Amino acid sequence: MLKRKALRKIFVTTFVMFILLTIYFIPTSDKKNNNIEYHYLDVQEISIYLLNNNDQLTKVDFKIKNDSTIDTIKSIIKKLTISNDATIPNGLEQVIPKDCKLLDVVLNEKKVELNFSKEFLDIGHDNIETVVESISFSILNIEGIDEISILVEDENISRLFPVLIPNIITKEYGINKRVELKSFNDVSSVTVFYIDNIDNQNYYVPITKYVNDKRDKIKIIIDELSSNYIYESNLITLLDKNIKLVNYEINNDTMILNFNNSIFMEKDSILEEVVYTVSYSVFANYDVNEVVFMVNNEEILKKGIE
C-alpha cells in the first residue's frame, strides 16, 4: 500500500511539473490571452433595487466585471431591465420594460445622464416613481456619483409624466416613500432599512419616511429600528426595544455610534442583520464611508460602505 501511495505521489508531482513546464514554454501571444482571461476574474459587487411581492424596492447584490464607471452603469441598467436573467432571485422582479434600450450614458464629474428609448414611456404614470427610485438608488450606489438625469430620446422625463420628478435626481428623492406627517412644520425625510425574508433569504428594504421630527436623523433611525411597530407587515427589525444610542459623532468619513448593552443579542456579539440595517440606514442619510459600533465606549466592530 505504501508503495502504491509513493507511486501515486510521484505521478502527481510529475504531472504538475509537466503542466508548469508546458505553461512556461507557451508562446508569448498565448500568455497574453491568459492574462486577459485572468483580468476578467477581477469583479466588483453592485447593489440594485428590484421589486418584491409587496411592491417594495429591495436591495439585491450582484457581482459583475470590474470595469469603467460607464460600463458599470450599463450593467446595472441591464440587470434592472425585464429579461430571462436566471440570476434574479425568486420573488423579485425587474422594473424597466423589456424592449427599452439605454441609448446613451453621459458622465460629467459627479452627474450621470441616462438617455432611454421611447419604450421607457410604456412604464405608465402609476409606476414611474417606482422605476425612477429603482434606477436612481441603484446608480447612486456607485462611488462618486451624486446626481442623475433621466431622459427619453433626449427629453427629460420631468416633462413627460404628470408626476413630480426633478430634472436632477439625488438620494433626497427617496425610495419606497411613506408620508407620516401631522403638519407641514419640522418635516424630515429619513431613509431606514428593514429586513424582508423571501424564500428563507434575508433582503434589505429601504423606506423613506416623511415625518414631523426635528431630531438628528441618526436618532430617528435608531428609534424607528427599535420600535415594536412597523407599518409594513412583511418587514422586520431585530433591534431590541431597549436599545439606547448613548452618544454619537462624525469624525472625518466615519460615524461612531455608542450603544448600551441591549445591542448585544449574545455576549459581545451583535447580530449581522442589526449591523446591516443600521449601517445601510446611516449610509443612505449621511456622507460617511464607515460606521463604528461601540458599546459603553468600547469599540466592537466596524462596517465600511460597499
Buried (B, 14 or more C-beta within 10 A) or exposed (E): EEEEEEEEEEEEEEEEEEEEEEEEEEEEEEEEEEEEEEEEEEEBEBBBBBBBEBEBBBBBEBEBEBBEBEEBBBBBBBBBBBEEEEEBBEBBEBBBBEEBBBBEBEBEEEBBBBBBBBBBBEBEEEBBBBBBBBBBBBBBBBEEBBBBBBBBEEEBBBEBBEEEBBEBBBBEBBBBBEEEEEEEEEEBBBBBBBBBEBEEEBBBBBBBBBBEBEEBBBEBBBBBBBEEEBEBEBBBBBBBEEBBBEEBEEEEEBBBBBBBEBBBBEEEEBBEBBBBBBBBBBBBBBEBEBBBBBBEEEEBEEBEBB
